[in-house]
Amino acid sequence: MEDLSALQERLRQQRPVDWDHLPDFALYMDQVLSYMDRQVLRFDDSDALTAAMVNNYTKSGLVPRAEGKKYNREHLAYLTAICVLKQVLSARDIDLLIRESIQGASTAEQGYSNFCAGLDKALNAVADEIADRPVDSLAYEAIHFALLSYAAGVACNRYVALLRQEKGVETPASKKARKEND
């Protein structure tokens, strides 16, 4: 199918730019929003980044504060990771993972590079999976990928829970239990 070939091609080709190719000059909000449209795979505007989202991510500490009203490479790196991860994780989990992976790396550049390498591997794996599967039924294939997503989500949730436990970060369930015991 032509649409699936186009999907496979985008999965293999479209990537966020490397750190060295992120703009080395500050961008205003409207420029950031336009730039982010090219950083992530999207098929419609339903999951587009908005100024309100950027402001909320900044208020919650997911993204460093803008310098004046301008955003730099580091901001774009954080926003790229958030735009990808928000498709599958809660903001609370994204916060923990970004703090551990991007902020926990020796530099934001290294954290972003590691993120992009992992994304590249994942996108190529899905493109390979599409290439290896004959399309007998769009519904069956959609279920197949939903089940892979479910299995990966179960694994991700367990890793996040273990990370929270390792870091001593309280979960909503543990907070609730603590309040009930007080």
C-alpha positions as protocol buffer text, in pm:
chain_id: "A"
residue {
  index: 1
  type: MET
  ca { x: 0 y: 0 z: 0 }
}
residue {
  index: 2
  type: GLU
  ca { x: 125 y: 343 z: -92 }
}
residue {
  index: 3
  type: ASP
  ca { x: 27 y: 506 z: 240 }
}
residue {
  index: 4
  type: LEU
  ca { x: 215 y: 239 z: 436 }
}
residue {
  index: 5
  type: SER
  ca { x: 520 y: 277 z: 214 }
}
residue {
  index: 6
  type: ALA
  ca { x: 512 y: 651 z: 286 }
}
residue {
  index: 7
  type: LEU
  ca { x: 481 y: 578 z: 658 }
}
residue {
  index: 8
  type: GLN
  ca { x: 773 y: 339 z: 644 }
}
residue {
  index: 9
  type: GLU
  ca { x: 981 y: 596 z: 456 }
}
residue {
  index: 10
  type: ARG
  ca { x: 902 y: 868 z: 712 }
}
residue {
  index: 11
  type: LEU
  ca { x: 989 y: 631 z: 997 }
}
residue {
  index: 12
  type: ARG
  ca { x: 1326 y: 568 z: 835 }
}
residue {
  index: 13
  type: GLN
  ca { x: 1403 y: 924 z: 728 }
}
residue {
  index: 14
  type: GLN
  ca { x: 1241 y: 1189 z: 950 }
}
residue {
  index: 15
  type: ARG
  ca { x: 1448 y: 1255 z: 1260 }
}
residue {
  index: 16
  type: PRO
  ca { x: 1507 y: 1544 z: 1495 }
}
residue {
  index: 17
  type: VAL
  ca { x: 1820 y: 1728 z: 1394 }
}
residue {
  index: 18
  type: ASP
  ca { x: 2147 y: 1662 z: 1574 }
}
residue {
  index: 19
  type: TRP
  ca { x: 2251 y: 1904 z: 1848 }
}
residue {
  index: 20
  type: ASP
  ca { x: 2498 y: 2077 z: 1615 }
}
residue {
  index: 21
  type: HIS
  ca { x: 2216 y: 2146 z: 1368 }
}
residue {
  index: 22
  type: LEU
  ca { x: 1978 y: 2296 z: 1622 }
}
residue {
  index: 23
  type: PRO
  ca { x: 1970 y: 2675 z: 1575 }
}
residue {
  index: 24
  type: ASP
  ca { x: 2263 y: 2838 z: 1752 }
}
residue {
  index: 25
  type: PHE
  ca { x: 2068 y: 3159 z: 1797 }
}
residue {
  index: 26
  type: ALA
  ca { x: 1769 y: 3233 z: 2020 }
}
residue {
  index: 27
  type: LEU
  ca { x: 1416 y: 3191 z: 1885 }
}
residue {
  index: 28
  type: TYR
  ca { x: 1091 y: 3360 z: 1982 }
}
residue {
  index: 29
  type: MET
  ca { x: 791 y: 3145 z: 2076 }
}
residue {
  index: 30
  type: ASP
  ca { x: 629 y: 3147 z: 1730 }
}
residue {
  index: 31
  type: GLN
  ca { x: 961 y: 3040 z: 1577 }
}
residue {
  index: 32
  type: VAL
  ca { x: 994 y: 2761 z: 1835 }
}
residue {
  index: 33
  type: LEU
  ca { x: 645 y: 2628 z: 1755 }
}
residue {
  index: 34
  type: SER
  ca { x: 717 y: 2632 z: 1383 }
}
residue {
  index: 35
  type: TYR
  ca { x: 1054 y: 2465 z: 1434 }
}
residue {
  index: 36
  type: MET
  ca { x: 910 y: 2190 z: 1653 }
}
residue {
  index: 37
  type: ASP
  ca { x: 668 y: 2092 z: 1375 }
}
residue {
  index: 38
  type: ARG
  ca { x: 974 y: 1971 z: 1182 }
}
residue {
  index: 39
  type: GLN
  ca { x: 1138 y: 1796 z: 1477 }
}
residue {
  index: 40
  type: VAL
  ca { x: 879 y: 1521 z: 1534 }
}
residue {
  index: 41
  type: LEU
  ca { x: 667 y: 1287 z: 1325 }
}
residue {
  index: 42
  type: ARG
  ca { x: 313 y: 1418 z: 1301 }
}
residue {
  index: 43
  type: PHE
  ca { x: 29 y: 1344 z: 1063 }
}
residue {
  index: 44
  type: ASP
  ca { x: -217 y: 1612 z: 1175 }
}
residue {
  index: 45
  type: ASP
  ca { x: -244 y: 1914 z: 1401 }
}
residue {
  index: 46
  type: SER
  ca { x: -411 y: 1733 z: 1691 }
}
residue {
  index: 47
  type: ASP
  ca { x: -85 y: 1692 z: 1880 }
}
residue {
  index: 48
  type: ALA
  ca { x: 89 y: 2015 z: 1776 }
}
residue {
  index: 49
  type: LEU
  ca { x: 290 y: 2200 z: 2038 }
}
residue {
  index: 50
  type: THR
  ca { x: 127 y: 2523 z: 2153 }
}
residue {
  index: 51
  type: ALA
  ca { x: 254 y: 2828 z: 2339 }
}
residue {
  index: 52
  type: ALA
  ca { x: 35 y: 2732 z: 2637 }
}
residue {
  index: 53
  type: MET
  ca { x: 199 y: 2390 z: 2646 }
}
residue {
  index: 54
  type: VAL
  ca { x: 548 y: 2540 z: 2641 }
}
residue {
  index: 55
  type: ASN
  ca { x: 449 y: 2777 z: 2922 }
}
residue {
  index: 56
  type: ASN
  ca { x: 307 y: 2488 z: 3127 }
}
residue {
  index: 57
  type: TYR
  ca { x: 621 y: 2278 z: 3069 }
}
residue {
  index: 58
  type: THR
  ca { x: 830 y: 2574 z: 3184 }
}
residue {
  index: 59
  type: LYS
  ca { x: 615 y: 2639 z: 3493 }
}
residue {
  index: 60
  type: SER
  ca { x: 637 y: 2272 z: 3593 }
}
residue {
  index: 61
  type: GLY
  ca { x: 1015 y: 2269 z: 3546 }
}
residue {
  index: 62
  type: LEU
  ca { x: 1020 y: 2030 z: 3250 }
}
residue {
  index: 63
  type: VAL
  ca { x: 1183 y: 2302 z: 3038 }
}
residue {
  index: 64
  type: PRO
  ca { x: 1427 y: 2566 z: 3166 }
}
residue {
  index: 65
  type: ARG
  ca { x: 1297 y: 2922 z: 3174 }
}
residue {
  index: 66
  type: ALA
  ca { x: 1336 y: 3121 z: 2854 }
}
residue {
  index: 67
  type: GLU
  ca { x: 1610 y: 3381 z: 2839 }
}
residue {
  index: 68
  type: GLY
  ca { x: 1393 y: 3688 z: 2817 }
}
residue {
  index: 69
  type: LYS
  ca { x: 1142 y: 3572 z: 2561 }
}
residue {
  index: 70
  type: LYS
  ca { x: 1392 y: 3368 z: 2361 }
}
residue {
  index: 71
  type: TYR
  ca { x: 1458 y: 2997 z: 2350 }
}
residue {
  index: 72
  type: ASN
  ca { x: 1793 y: 2833 z: 2271 }
}
residue {
  index: 73
  type: ARG
  ca { x: 1927 y: 2490 z: 2173 }
}
residue {
  index: 74
  type: GLU
  ca { x: 1875 y: 2347 z: 2517 }
}
residue {
  index: 75
  type: HIS
  ca { x: 1508 y: 2450 z: 2515 }
}
residue {
  index: 76
  type: LEU
  ca { x: 1461 y: 2291 z: 2173 }
}
residue {
  index: 77
  type: ALA
  ca { x: 1625 y: 1969 z: 2293 }
}
residue {
  index: 78
  type: TYR
  ca { x: 1392 y: 1945 z: 2594 }
}
residue {
  index: 79
  type: LEU
  ca { x: 1086 y: 2030 z: 2386 }
}
residue {
  index: 80
  type: THR
  ca { x: 1178 y: 1766 z: 2126 }
}
residue {
  index: 81
  type: ALA
  ca { x: 1198 y: 1497 z: 2394 }
}
residue {
  index: 82
  type: ILE
  ca { x: 873 y: 1614 z: 2553 }
}
residue {
  index: 83
  type: CYS
  ca { x: 686 y: 1620 z: 2220 }
}
residue {
  index: 84
  type: VAL
  ca { x: 787 y: 1260 z: 2153 }
}
residue {
  index: 85
  type: LEU
  ca { x: 735 y: 1127 z: 2505 }
}
residue {
  index: 86
  type: LYS
  ca { x: 401 y: 1301 z: 2565 }
}
residue {
  index: 87
  type: GLN
  ca { x: 249 y: 1061 z: 2313 }
}
residue {
  index: 88
  type: VAL
  ca { x: 297 y: 772 z: 2556 }
}
residue {
  index: 89
  type: LEU
  ca { x: 381 y: 903 z: 2904 }
}
residue {
  index: 90
  type: SER
  ca { x: 229 y: 1127 z: 3169 }
}
residue {
  index: 91
  type: ALA
  ca { x: 389 y: 1463 z: 3242 }
}
residue {
  index: 92
  type: ARG
  ca { x: 496 y: 1325 z: 3582 }
}
residue {
  index: 93
  type: ASP
  ca { x: 679 y: 1035 z: 3418 }
}
residue {
  index: 94
  type: ILE
  ca { x: 830 y: 1258 z: 3150 }
}
residue {
  index: 95
  type: ASP
  ca { x: 960 y: 1487 z: 3424 }
}
residue {
  index: 96
  type: LEU
  ca { x: 1134 y: 1199 z: 3602 }
}
residue {
  index: 97
  type: LEU
  ca { x: 1282 y: 1055 z: 3283 }
}
residue {
  index: 98
  type: ILE
  ca { x: 1405 y: 1389 z: 3152 }
}
residue {
  index: 99
  type: ARG
  ca { x: 1565 y: 1470 z: 3487 }
}
residue {
  index: 100
  type: GLU
  ca { x: 1741 y: 1134 z: 3487 }
}
residue {
  index: 101
  type: SER
  ca { x: 1837 y: 1113 z: 3120 }
}
residue {
  index: 102
  type: ILE
  ca { x: 1886 y: 1462 z: 2975 }
}
residue {
  index: 103
  type: GLN
  ca { x: 1958 y: 1657 z: 3293 }
}
residue {
  index: 104
  type: GLY
  ca { x: 2140 y: 1356 z: 3439 }
}
residue {
  index: 105
  type: ALA
  ca { x: 2382 y: 1338 z: 3144 }
}
residue {
  index: 106
  type: SER
  ca { x: 2711 y: 1522 z: 3162 }
}
residue {
  index: 107
  type: THR
  ca { x: 2566 y: 1790 z: 2931 }
}
residue {
  index: 108
  type: ALA
  ca { x: 2229 y: 1867 z: 2773 }
}
residue {
  index: 109
  type: GLU
  ca { x: 2399 y: 1798 z: 2440 }
}
residue {
  index: 110
  type: GLN
  ca { x: 2494 y: 1445 z: 2550 }
}
residue {
  index: 111
  type: GLY
  ca { x: 2148 y: 1377 z: 2695 }
}
residue {
  index: 112
  type: TYR
  ca { x: 1982 y: 1498 z: 2374 }
}
residue {
  index: 113
  type: SER
  ca { x: 2219 y: 1291 z: 2159 }
}
residue {
  index: 114
  type: ASN
  ca { x: 2141 y: 979 z: 2365 }
}
residue {
  index: 115
  type: PHE
  ca { x: 1769 y: 1049 z: 2331 }
}
residue {
  index: 116
  type: CYS
  ca { x: 1797 y: 1092 z: 1954 }
}
residue {
  index: 117
  type: ALA
  ca { x: 1998 y: 768 z: 1921 }
}
residue {
  index: 118
  type: GLY
  ca { x: 1729 y: 577 z: 2110 }
}
residue {
  index: 119
  type: LEU
  ca { x: 1454 y: 735 z: 1901 }
}
residue {
  index: 120
  type: ASP
  ca { x: 1640 y: 646 z: 1581 }
}
residue {
  index: 121
  type: LYS
  ca { x: 1666 y: 284 z: 1689 }
}
residue {
  index: 122
  type: ALA
  ca { x: 1296 y: 265 z: 1782 }
}
residue {
  index: 123
  type: LEU
  ca { x: 1176 y: 426 z: 1458 }
}
residue {
  index: 124
  type: ASN
  ca { x: 1394 y: 194 z: 1250 }
}
residue {
  index: 125
  type: ALA
  ca { x: 1265 y: -110 z: 1441 }
}
residue {
  index: 126
  type: VAL
  ca { x: 905 y: -17 z: 1363 }
}
residue {
  index: 127
  type: ALA
  ca { x: 990 y: 52 z: 997 }
}
residue {
  index: 128
  type: ASP
  ca { x: 1156 y: -293 z: 980 }
}
residue {
  index: 129
  type: GLU
  ca { x: 849 y: -451 z: 1141 }
}
residue {
  index: 130
  type: ILE
  ca { x: 625 y: -290 z: 878 }
}
residue {
  index: 131
  type: ALA
  ca { x: 853 y: -412 z: 599 }
}
residue {
  index: 132
  type: ASP
  ca { x: 850 y: -769 z: 734 }
}
residue {
  index: 133
  type: ARG
  ca { x: 472 y: -796 z: 762 }
}
residue {
  index: 134
  type: PRO
  ca { x: 239 y: -860 z: 470 }
}
residue {
  index: 135
  type: VAL
  ca { x: -73 y: -646 z: 502 }
}
residue {
  index: 136
  type: ASP
  ca { x: -365 y: -884 z: 504 }
}
residue {
  index: 137
  type: SER
  ca { x: -591 y: -659 z: 710 }
}
residue {
  index: 138
  type: LEU
  ca { x: -540 y: -301 z: 822 }
}
residue {
  index: 139
  type: ALA
  ca { x: -736 y: -379 z: 1139 }
}
residue {
  index: 140
  type: TYR
  ca { x: -520 y: -681 z: 1221 }
}
residue {
  index: 141
  type: GLU
  ca { x: -200 y: -485 z: 1159 }
}
residue {
  index: 142
  type: ALA
  ca { x: -325 y: -195 z: 1372 }
}
residue {
  index: 143
  type: ILE
  ca { x: -401 y: -441 z: 1653 }
}
residue {
  index: 144
  type: HIS
  ca { x: -54 y: -593 z: 1613 }
}
residue {
  index: 145
  type: PHE
  ca { x: 113 y: -254 z: 1663 }
}
residue {
  index: 146
  type: ALA
  ca { x: -127 y: -165 z: 1947 }
}
residue {
  index: 147
  type: LEU
  ca { x: -29 y: -488 z: 2123 }
}
residue {
  index: 148
  type: LEU
  ca { x: 341 y: -409 z: 2076 }
}
residue {
  index: 149
  type: SER
  ca { x: 272 y: -64 z: 2218 }
}
residue {
  index: 150
  type: TYR
  ca { x: 86 y: -218 z: 2514 }
}
residue {
  index: 151
  type: ALA
  ca { x: 374 y: -457 z: 2588 }
}
residue {
  index: 152
  type: ALA
  ca { x: 629 y: -176 z: 2562 }
}
residue {
  index: 153
  type: GLY
  ca { x: 408 y: 40 z: 2785 }
}
residue {
  index: 154
  type: VAL
  ca { x: 393 y: -231 z: 3052 }
}
residue {
  index: 155
  type: ALA
  ca { x: 772 y: -256 z: 3045 }
}
residue {
  index: 156
  type: CYS
  ca { x: 810 y: 124 z: 3051 }
}
residue {
  index: 157
  type: ASN
  ca { x: 574 y: 160 z: 3348 }
}
residue {
  index: 158
  type: ARG
  ca { x: 770 y: -102 z: 3542 }
}
residue {
  index: 159
  type: TYR
  ca { x: 1103 y: 66 z: 3465 }
}
residue {
  index: 160
  type: VAL
  ca { x: 960 y: 402 z: 3575 }
}
residue {
  index: 161
  type: ALA
  ca { x: 824 y: 248 z: 3897 }
}
residue {
  index: 162
  type: LEU
  ca { x: 1164 y: 94 z: 3972 }
}
residue {
  index: 163
  type: LEU
  ca { x: 1334 y: 426 z: 3898 }
}
residue {
  index: 164
  type: ARG
  ca { x: 1094 y: 608 z: 4132 }
}
residue {
  index: 165
  type: GLN
  ca { x: 1167 y: 349 z: 4401 }
}
residue {
  index: 166
  type: GLU
  ca { x: 1543 y: 379 z: 4344 }
}
residue {
  index: 167
  type: LYS
  ca { x: 1527 y: 760 z: 4365 }
}
residue {
  index: 168
  type: GLY
  ca { x: 1287 y: 762 z: 4660 }
}
residue {
  index: 169
  type: VAL
  ca { x: 1024 y: 948 z: 4458 }
}
residue {
  index: 170
  type: GLU
  ca { x: 675 y: 909 z: 4594 }
}
residue {
  index: 171
  type: THR
  ca { x: 403 y: 778 z: 4364 }
}
residue {
  index: 172
  type: PRO
  ca { x: 38 y: 890 z: 4382 }
}
residue {
  index: 173
  type: ALA
  ca { x: -50 y: 550 z: 4533 }
}
residue {
  index: 174
  type: SER
  ca { x: 218 y: 577 z: 4803 }
}
residue {
  index: 175
  type: LYS
  ca { x: 112 y: 937 z: 4882 }
}
residue {
  index: 176
  type: LYS
  ca { x: -248 y: 821 z: 4920 }
}
residue {
  index: 177
  type: ALA
  ca { x: -146 y: 532 z: 5146 }
}
residue {
  index: 178
  type: ARG
  ca { x: 71 y: 765 z: 5356 }
}
residue {
  index: 179
  type: LYS
  ca { x: -216 y: 1014 z: 5397 }
}
residue {
  index: 180
  type: GLU
  ca { x: -456 y: 736 z: 5496 }
}
residue {
  index: 181
  type: ASN
  ca { x: -210 y: 616 z: 5761 }
}
residue {
  index: 182
  type: ASP
  ca { x: -156 y: 968 z: 5905 }
}
